[in-house]
Amino acid sequence: MADGQMLVVTEVAPYTTGPAGVHGVLGQAATALGELAAMCDLEPVRVPAVADLSPDDLASGVLALFTIGETPFSAAQRQAMTEGWAAGRLSVLGVHSATDACHTWPEYGQLLGARFDGHPWTQSFRVEVVDRRHPATESLPADWSWHDEVYLFKDLRPDARVLLALGDGQVDLSAPGGRTPACGFPLAWCLEDGGRTFYTALGHFPGAWESPVFLGHLVGGLRWLRGG
């Protein structure tokens, strides 16, 4: 991948235990991510299947992931991604279910920053802006209400910089699967450890991709990945 490109990977693959649900919003998200890439002087390239990529394609530039299931990256592709990120050549933009992918690849969780661990709730909630000193959050409203799946996470990296979180007291912990994870309820974070990663858990529903506020959140994250 050329440094001036952003690959947009939207592949849905089965879990090891069976089929994965296909997010109907993927096409809409890919279009929006392409527009945001252009705003950051990047050429967007949509990639429906990672088998079409060479390891060199994944070693540098910006890689946007809206994936789910066991994305079939080859061993050579995985090595190119981890080495490219560690060397600062590759940046990763993770959206929503990207943390619910590649569960059989241990380093992937480190690359994204955490692992998906369920979503007991789908509801409206208040987003808490934890860190407003970041391009992905500086333009967000002080009182931001949102409707989405509320993800739980495990193995959040200790060096993850949490940007957004679920406001306190908004979910029913007695619901099936409801609990408070050790990391709390982060909704967006970033990493910088050689390469850069920006991840947001939001974006399940079509309305997200029509929201200037959400798209501003994403383009701010992308600009940060580009060194902004």
Backbone bond lengths (Angstrom), bond angles and torsions (degrees), N, CA, C in turn:
res aa  C-N    CA-C-N  psi(-1)  N-CA   C-N-CA  omega(-1)  CA-C   N-CA-C  phi
1 M - - - 1.466 - - 1.524 108.97 -
2 A 1.292 116.21 133.47 1.452 120.54 175.59 1.523 110.33 -71.93
3 D 1.339 116.22 150.47 1.460 120.06 -178.40 1.519 112.31 -60.60
4 G 1.323 117.75 -23.28 1.456 121.18 179.78 1.504 114.32 -90.58
5 Q 1.324 117.65 12.79 1.464 122.09 179.66 1.523 111.23 -112.37
6 M 1.329 115.03 156.01 1.458 121.39 168.44 1.521 107.99 -127.11
7 L 1.318 116.13 115.82 1.454 120.83 174.04 1.527 108.77 -78.57
8 V 1.324 117.21 132.88 1.457 122.79 178.74 1.526 107.17 -114.21
9 V 1.328 116.62 103.26 1.459 122.45 -175.99 1.523 109.14 -98.98
10 T 1.338 115.97 121.94 1.465 121.30 -176.90 1.530 110.76 -126.54
11 E 1.322 116.51 31.81 1.468 119.86 -175.33 1.533 111.46 -75.20
12 V 1.326 115.23 134.60 1.463 122.42 171.98 1.518 107.43 -106.36
13 A 1.337 116.16 126.37 1.462 121.47 -178.73 1.522 109.00 -129.44
14 P 1.317 118.03 156.31 1.475 119.44 178.33 1.526 111.44 -63.38
15 Y 1.329 115.74 151.92 1.451 120.96 165.07 1.529 108.28 -74.31
16 T 1.322 116.78 167.71 1.466 118.88 175.32 1.524 111.03 -64.53
17 T 1.334 116.52 -23.28 1.462 121.02 -177.71 1.527 113.54 -94.99
18 G 1.333 117.98 -4.31 1.459 119.07 -179.57 1.513 112.08 148.29
19 P 1.335 117.53 -168.51 1.471 121.59 -174.37 1.527 112.84 -63.73
20 A 1.297 114.70 150.37 1.462 121.85 172.69 1.522 108.43 -102.43
21 G 1.333 116.53 146.37 1.454 119.55 176.25 1.513 110.68 -69.49
22 V 1.307 116.76 139.36 1.464 121.45 179.73 1.525 109.23 -91.02
23 H 1.309 117.39 122.12 1.456 121.50 177.96 1.522 109.29 -74.57
24 G 1.314 117.22 118.65 1.451 120.96 -179.12 1.505 113.86 -66.53
25 V 1.311 117.56 -14.04 1.457 122.28 -175.51 1.529 112.51 -86.89
26 L 1.300 118.91 -1.54 1.466 120.92 -171.20 1.532 113.19 -59.95
27 G 1.330 117.52 -43.74 1.460 119.64 179.48 1.516 111.91 -62.83
28 Q 1.320 115.67 -43.46 1.460 120.66 178.96 1.531 110.42 -63.31
29 A 1.337 116.14 -42.15 1.457 120.47 179.66 1.526 110.91 -64.16
30 A 1.324 116.86 -40.84 1.473 120.04 -179.71 1.523 110.81 -62.60
31 T 1.334 116.44 -40.21 1.470 120.15 177.64 1.529 110.65 -62.70
32 A 1.332 115.94 -46.16 1.463 119.58 -179.29 1.521 111.59 -65.24
33 L 1.335 117.36 -42.10 1.457 120.08 178.94 1.528 110.89 -63.15
34 G 1.327 116.29 -34.64 1.457 119.47 175.79 1.507 111.85 -63.13
35 E 1.331 117.28 -40.91 1.453 120.65 178.40 1.529 111.00 -65.90
36 L 1.338 116.68 -40.32 1.462 120.14 179.19 1.520 110.84 -66.43
37 A 1.334 116.33 -38.04 1.465 119.72 177.11 1.524 110.52 -58.99
38 A 1.329 116.43 -44.75 1.462 120.32 -179.83 1.527 111.35 -61.89
39 M 1.335 116.80 -34.36 1.461 120.45 177.35 1.525 111.54 -65.10
40 C 1.325 116.37 -23.15 1.466 121.58 -179.74 1.527 111.54 -104.94
41 D 1.321 115.87 21.29 1.464 122.43 176.77 1.517 112.46 60.89
42 L 1.330 115.44 38.02 1.456 122.04 176.53 1.523 109.38 -117.07
43 E 1.307 116.53 146.21 1.454 121.80 174.14 1.531 108.88 -90.94
44 P 1.342 118.38 115.21 1.465 119.51 -179.16 1.520 111.70 -79.16
45 V 1.319 115.89 138.37 1.457 122.27 176.63 1.520 107.51 -130.71
46 R 1.339 116.69 110.64 1.458 118.90 179.98 1.528 109.95 -77.97
47 V 1.341 114.87 136.73 1.465 121.44 -177.13 1.530 108.36 -125.87
48 P 1.334 118.00 96.99 1.470 119.15 178.94 1.526 113.36 -69.49
49 A 1.352 117.75 -25.67 1.463 121.53 -176.51 1.522 109.38 -139.99
50 V 1.333 117.10 126.53 1.460 120.19 -176.52 1.529 112.03 -70.45
51 A 1.322 118.27 -15.91 1.460 120.11 176.26 1.523 111.83 -61.55
52 D 1.337 117.01 -19.14 1.462 121.29 179.57 1.529 112.75 -79.90
53 L 1.331 117.59 -5.05 1.457 121.72 -175.33 1.523 110.62 -103.30
54 S 1.321 116.11 144.68 1.457 120.99 171.32 1.528 108.26 -90.31
55 P 1.331 118.72 161.69 1.466 119.69 174.37 1.528 112.13 -55.31
56 D 1.315 117.74 -37.93 1.467 119.96 179.65 1.527 111.94 -62.28
57 D 1.329 116.34 -31.82 1.468 119.61 178.61 1.525 111.57 -62.00
58 L 1.326 116.54 -27.29 1.464 122.26 -173.19 1.520 113.11 -102.23
59 A 1.309 116.96 7.27 1.458 120.54 -173.10 1.524 113.67 -93.28
60 S 1.348 118.36 -12.46 1.461 120.57 -176.52 1.522 109.19 -156.86
61 G 1.339 115.84 172.23 1.462 120.57 179.26 1.517 111.42 86.84
62 V 1.329 116.72 -151.91 1.458 123.04 -179.75 1.522 108.39 -118.36
63 L 1.322 115.41 130.72 1.457 122.45 178.86 1.515 108.55 -116.79
64 A 1.339 117.08 113.03 1.458 122.35 177.45 1.524 108.57 -97.74
65 L 1.324 116.42 128.29 1.459 122.16 -175.60 1.524 110.09 -121.41
66 F 1.338 116.43 117.89 1.466 122.86 166.94 1.528 104.14 -125.81
67 T 1.318 114.65 75.29 1.456 123.11 -171.02 1.517 110.16 -115.59
68 I 1.334 115.20 171.63 1.463 121.13 174.96 1.518 107.31 -159.99
69 G 1.326 115.66 144.47 1.460 120.14 -179.98 1.520 112.45 86.11
70 E 1.314 115.90 -168.31 1.466 121.23 -175.63 1.533 109.96 -85.85
71 T 1.325 115.56 76.29 1.459 121.29 179.60 1.534 109.11 -50.30
72 P 1.336 118.34 123.87 1.468 120.24 -169.70 1.527 114.63 -81.28
73 F 1.336 116.34 56.67 1.454 119.29 172.62 1.529 108.69 -66.78
74 S 1.324 116.65 136.26 1.465 120.45 176.48 1.529 109.63 -75.37
75 A 1.329 116.17 168.06 1.466 120.30 177.70 1.526 110.86 -59.74
76 A 1.333 117.11 -39.38 1.461 120.38 179.36 1.524 111.57 -67.88
77 Q 1.329 117.32 -38.61 1.456 120.69 176.91 1.524 111.03 -64.78
78 R 1.331 116.48 -43.22 1.465 120.58 179.01 1.532 110.82 -60.60
79 Q 1.294 116.15 -43.96 1.455 119.76 -179.97 1.526 110.81 -63.71
80 A 1.322 116.86 -41.57 1.463 120.25 179.24 1.526 111.08 -62.38
81 M 1.333 117.35 -40.31 1.460 120.97 179.58 1.522 111.61 -66.15
82 T 1.327 117.13 -49.17 1.463 119.51 -176.52 1.525 111.26 -67.21
83 E 1.322 116.93 -40.18 1.465 119.47 179.41 1.523 111.24 -71.00
84 G 1.335 117.06 -39.41 1.462 120.26 178.27 1.511 111.92 -64.30
85 W 1.328 116.83 -39.73 1.469 120.79 179.41 1.522 110.13 -68.45
86 A 1.332 116.77 -46.47 1.461 120.33 -178.53 1.528 111.60 -61.34
87 A 1.336 116.24 -31.95 1.463 120.84 -179.22 1.521 113.07 -84.85
88 G 1.336 116.93 -4.40 1.457 120.06 179.72 1.506 114.71 83.56
89 R 1.339 116.86 9.36 1.473 119.85 179.28 1.518 112.55 -87.02
90 L 1.326 117.77 -24.48 1.465 122.94 -175.40 1.522 110.05 -116.04
91 S 1.325 116.08 135.36 1.463 122.87 172.32 1.522 108.58 -116.63
92 V 1.340 116.70 147.41 1.461 121.76 -174.95 1.518 110.45 -123.54
93 L 1.324 115.85 128.60 1.461 123.54 172.72 1.525 106.95 -109.93
94 G 1.324 117.45 110.68 1.457 121.79 -179.47 1.516 111.06 -104.48
95 V 1.325 116.62 132.87 1.459 121.70 -178.03 1.525 109.60 -122.75
96 H 1.309 115.89 129.51 1.460 125.80 169.87 1.532 112.31 46.99
97 S 1.327 118.47 -105.25 1.455 121.27 -170.98 1.521 113.90 -76.51
98 A 1.329 118.56 4.53 1.464 119.61 176.81 1.521 111.54 -58.62
99 T 1.331 118.08 -28.04 1.468 120.34 177.21 1.525 111.98 -76.87
100 D 1.334 116.93 -10.53 1.467 121.81 177.83 1.526 109.59 -102.63
101 A 1.312 116.14 43.46 1.461 122.79 -178.18 1.524 109.03 -137.78
102 C 1.320 115.37 157.94 1.472 121.71 171.38 1.530 112.74 54.63
103 H 1.329 116.92 43.95 1.464 120.36 -179.91 1.526 112.17 -66.43
104 T 1.326 117.86 -20.27 1.465 120.73 179.23 1.536 112.45 -90.85
105 W 1.317 117.10 5.05 1.461 122.61 178.52 1.528 107.80 -113.04
106 P 1.346 118.55 100.56 1.468 120.65 -172.71 1.522 114.10 -57.25
107 E 1.353 117.96 -41.19 1.460 120.22 -175.77 1.522 113.15 -69.68
108 Y 1.327 116.65 -17.13 1.466 119.04 -177.97 1.523 111.22 -63.31
109 G 1.326 116.58 -39.11 1.459 119.23 178.90 1.520 112.04 -62.17
110 Q 1.327 116.18 -35.64 1.460 120.10 176.39 1.521 111.38 -69.39
111 L 1.323 116.23 -34.59 1.459 120.94 179.97 1.527 111.38 -68.40
112 L 1.343 116.20 -40.54 1.467 120.59 -179.72 1.521 112.05 -84.47
113 G 1.333 116.89 -30.02 1.459 120.14 178.35 1.505 114.79 113.32
114 A 1.342 118.31 -22.81 1.460 122.29 179.55 1.527 108.52 -168.07
115 R 1.330 115.42 173.57 1.457 122.39 177.87 1.524 110.19 -117.29
116 F 1.329 115.69 136.27 1.467 122.14 170.44 1.527 109.62 -57.46
117 D 1.342 116.08 138.51 1.467 119.88 -179.20 1.526 111.47 -138.86
118 G 1.340 115.98 34.50 1.458 120.78 176.24 1.516 113.02 112.17
119 H 1.344 115.55 161.43 1.472 120.42 172.70 1.523 108.94 -142.20
120 P 1.336 115.69 87.39 1.466 120.07 -177.78 1.516 114.56 -67.72
121 W 1.331 117.56 -19.19 1.457 120.39 -172.46 1.522 111.75 -128.87
122 T 1.317 115.73 141.83 1.456 123.24 166.89 1.516 105.72 -128.52
123 Q 1.315 117.45 113.71 1.460 119.77 -170.30 1.525 110.66 -166.37
124 S 1.320 114.84 175.61 1.458 121.35 171.11 1.527 108.61 -85.89
125 F 1.331 116.06 146.64 1.457 119.89 -177.99 1.523 109.67 -158.38
126 R 1.309 114.64 166.10 1.463 121.55 176.72 1.526 108.05 -95.40
127 V 1.330 115.58 129.95 1.458 121.67 177.76 1.526 108.58 -89.84
128 E 1.326 116.12 128.94 1.459 120.91 175.00 1.530 109.04 -94.79
129 V 1.307 116.76 123.21 1.463 121.00 175.32 1.528 106.94 -83.19
130 V 1.324 116.10 104.60 1.465 121.98 -176.25 1.517 111.13 -76.62
131 D 1.313 116.61 -37.98 1.464 122.04 -174.87 1.523 107.92 -136.82
132 R 1.316 115.86 107.65 1.461 119.92 -177.94 1.532 112.20 -91.84
133 R 1.332 116.84 -0.08 1.469 120.52 -179.12 1.525 110.34 -93.37
134 H 1.313 115.28 52.60 1.463 121.00 -178.67 1.518 107.98 -148.68
135 P 1.321 119.18 143.69 1.463 119.97 -179.62 1.529 114.21 -58.91
136 A 1.324 117.84 -24.81 1.468 120.41 -179.31 1.519 113.18 -78.76
137 T 1.336 117.22 -13.48 1.464 120.00 -174.73 1.522 113.74 -124.98
138 E 1.324 118.05 -16.02 1.463 119.70 -170.49 1.522 113.18 -63.78
139 S 1.342 117.39 -23.81 1.462 119.15 -178.41 1.528 113.01 -101.08
140 L 1.328 118.20 2.69 1.460 120.25 -177.56 1.522 110.90 -72.97
141 P 1.335 117.04 147.87 1.463 119.31 178.84 1.525 111.65 -66.76
142 A 1.310 116.19 153.96 1.468 120.69 -179.63 1.518 111.16 -63.34
143 D 1.309 117.28 -34.43 1.473 122.27 179.18 1.519 107.56 -120.25
144 W 1.309 116.50 98.61 1.462 121.52 -175.12 1.511 109.85 -112.62
145 S 1.322 116.16 112.62 1.459 122.08 175.41 1.521 108.85 -98.18
146 W 1.340 115.97 142.85 1.458 120.98 -173.11 1.524 109.58 -146.34
147 H 1.344 116.09 155.61 1.459 121.30 175.95 1.523 107.95 -124.42
148 D 1.341 116.48 123.99 1.455 119.41 -175.05 1.527 109.51 -168.35
149 E 1.335 115.18 174.91 1.451 119.98 164.83 1.526 108.11 -71.84
150 V 1.320 116.84 138.64 1.456 121.50 176.72 1.526 107.79 -99.45
151 Y 1.316 115.96 109.40 1.455 121.63 -176.97 1.536 111.31 -82.63
152 L 1.323 114.39 146.04 1.454 122.17 165.76 1.527 107.82 -103.03
153 F 1.332 115.54 148.34 1.461 120.35 -178.98 1.523 111.03 -130.25
154 K 1.323 114.39 152.75 1.460 121.57 171.39 1.528 108.31 -128.86
155 D 1.309 115.10 160.15 1.472 122.08 176.31 1.524 112.68 58.51
156 L 1.328 116.98 38.32 1.462 119.15 173.69 1.525 108.73 -63.97
157 R 1.321 116.19 128.71 1.456 120.05 -179.52 1.528 110.75 -60.22
158 P 1.332 118.10 137.04 1.466 119.62 -179.25 1.524 113.18 -63.93
159 D 1.339 116.73 -21.67 1.459 119.12 179.35 1.527 112.67 -93.63
160 A 1.324 117.72 6.66 1.470 120.09 177.05 1.526 109.47 -68.18
161 R 1.304 115.68 133.67 1.475 121.95 176.77 1.521 107.53 -94.81
162 V 1.326 116.91 103.77 1.463 121.61 -177.21 1.526 109.26 -74.11
163 L 1.320 115.25 128.90 1.462 121.61 -177.19 1.521 112.61 -105.50
164 L 1.332 116.33 -39.97 1.463 122.03 -179.93 1.527 108.79 -130.62
165 A 1.330 115.51 149.88 1.460 120.58 176.59 1.521 109.14 -146.98
166 L 1.316 114.70 161.45 1.460 120.59 174.09 1.518 108.84 -71.20
167 G 1.326 116.45 129.91 1.457 119.77 176.12 1.508 111.65 -61.57
168 D 1.320 116.94 151.12 1.465 122.28 -173.73 1.524 112.75 -62.41
169 G 1.340 114.96 147.05 1.459 122.58 167.53 1.515 116.20 68.44
170 Q 1.342 118.45 30.90 1.460 119.53 -174.64 1.526 114.50 -110.33
171 V 1.318 118.03 -6.73 1.459 120.61 -178.05 1.518 110.40 -120.25
172 D 1.323 115.42 153.30 1.455 122.80 179.95 1.524 108.86 -88.42
173 L 1.317 116.78 102.63 1.464 120.39 -176.86 1.521 112.92 -69.63
174 S 1.323 117.45 -11.93 1.470 120.28 177.88 1.530 112.12 -86.37
175 A 1.343 117.42 -5.42 1.466 120.53 176.96 1.524 109.55 -65.21
176 P 1.336 118.10 152.75 1.470 119.95 178.55 1.525 112.05 -53.06
177 G 1.305 116.15 124.49 1.457 120.95 -177.85 1.512 114.50 83.74
178 G 1.321 117.72 -4.56 1.453 121.01 -177.57 1.522 111.93 -70.99
179 R 1.307 116.56 135.18 1.461 122.41 179.04 1.524 107.85 -170.72
180 T 1.318 115.12 167.41 1.462 120.56 174.65 1.518 108.34 -105.62
181 P 1.322 119.01 111.05 1.464 121.15 179.82 1.528 111.69 -65.66
182 A 1.318 115.07 164.15 1.467 120.17 178.85 1.522 111.50 -59.60
183 C 1.330 116.82 -31.80 1.467 120.33 -178.83 1.517 113.14 -88.39
184 G 1.348 117.72 2.15 1.450 120.13 -175.77 1.519 111.29 78.02
185 F 1.330 116.63 -143.76 1.458 121.33 -175.19 1.534 111.62 -125.97
186 P 1.320 118.25 64.13 1.470 119.08 176.87 1.527 110.84 -68.25
187 L 1.319 116.08 147.40 1.465 122.41 178.22 1.522 112.62 -117.56
188 A 1.318 117.35 -19.46 1.470 121.46 177.49 1.511 107.74 -158.55
189 W 1.340 115.46 146.39 1.458 120.32 177.60 1.521 109.57 -154.41
190 C 1.328 115.13 171.96 1.455 120.37 173.49 1.521 109.17 -138.36
191 L 1.319 115.40 159.70 1.462 123.86 179.46 1.514 108.68 -133.66
192 E 1.315 115.29 148.02 1.460 120.37 172.03 1.516 107.75 -144.09
193 D 1.304 116.70 103.48 1.463 122.48 -177.13 1.525 107.43 -149.04
194 G 1.304 115.51 72.91 1.460 120.81 -168.25 1.517 107.52 92.32
195 G 1.337 116.77 -82.46 1.453 121.85 172.22 1.518 111.27 -90.09
196 R 1.307 115.82 178.92 1.465 121.75 178.80 1.524 109.83 -119.34
197 T 1.336 115.38 143.47 1.462 122.94 173.29 1.511 108.70 -129.77
198 F 1.322 116.05 134.67 1.468 121.75 169.58 1.522 107.14 -123.20
199 Y 1.345 116.07 130.86 1.467 120.74 -178.52 1.521 109.65 -132.88
200 T 1.329 115.84 137.88 1.458 121.79 170.10 1.517 108.94 -128.46
201 A 1.324 115.72 135.18 1.467 120.90 179.88 1.516 112.23 -82.48
202 L 1.307 118.49 -7.50 1.457 122.43 -176.49 1.523 110.24 -83.42
203 G 1.346 116.34 162.96 1.459 119.56 172.78 1.512 116.28 118.76
204 H 1.344 118.15 18.02 1.463 119.76 -177.18 1.525 113.16 -72.56
205 F 1.326 116.74 -36.65 1.463 120.47 -170.56 1.533 112.29 -101.30
206 P 1.338 117.61 153.72 1.464 120.57 -178.69 1.523 113.95 -55.04
207 G 1.342 116.83 -35.77 1.450 119.59 -178.30 1.514 113.90 -58.75
208 A 1.340 116.50 -27.04 1.465 119.52 178.88 1.519 110.80 -60.05
209 W 1.327 115.20 -40.18 1.457 120.90 -173.26 1.522 112.45 -83.63
210 E 1.341 115.45 2.63 1.450 122.11 171.96 1.530 111.22 -110.35
211 S 1.339 116.22 0.88 1.465 121.27 -174.50 1.517 111.34 -94.69
212 P 1.336 118.95 116.30 1.461 120.36 176.56 1.529 112.77 -59.02
213 V 1.339 116.96 -31.20 1.465 119.40 179.81 1.529 110.28 -66.76
214 F 1.328 116.85 -47.92 1.461 120.42 179.21 1.521 111.23 -64.79
215 L 1.320 117.04 -43.33 1.465 119.87 179.44 1.526 111.24 -64.72
216 G 1.332 117.08 -34.05 1.459 120.04 174.81 1.516 111.76 -65.41
217 H 1.335 116.36 -37.58 1.464 122.14 174.89 1.527 109.96 -59.40
218 L 1.319 116.69 -45.52 1.463 120.85 -179.07 1.523 112.54 -68.68
219 V 1.308 117.40 -45.10 1.462 118.55 -177.64 1.530 110.51 -67.17
220 G 1.324 117.15 -30.54 1.459 119.66 174.33 1.522 111.15 -64.73
221 G 1.350 116.10 -41.67 1.455 119.44 176.12 1.510 111.98 -63.07
222 L 1.332 116.12 -39.07 1.456 120.25 179.82 1.528 110.94 -67.48
223 R 1.299 116.62 -39.82 1.471 119.19 177.87 1.531 110.98 -64.33
224 W 1.332 116.23 -36.95 1.459 119.02 175.49 1.529 111.19 -63.47
225 L 1.332 116.55 -41.50 1.464 119.35 176.81 1.525 111.67 -59.00
226 R 1.316 114.97 -30.96 1.474 120.45 -178.97 1.514 112.14 -84.35
227 G 1.325 117.12 2.79 1.456 120.59 177.39 1.503 114.53 103.78
228 G 1.335 116.70 7.24 1.461 120.61 -178.90 1.515 112.01 -75.19
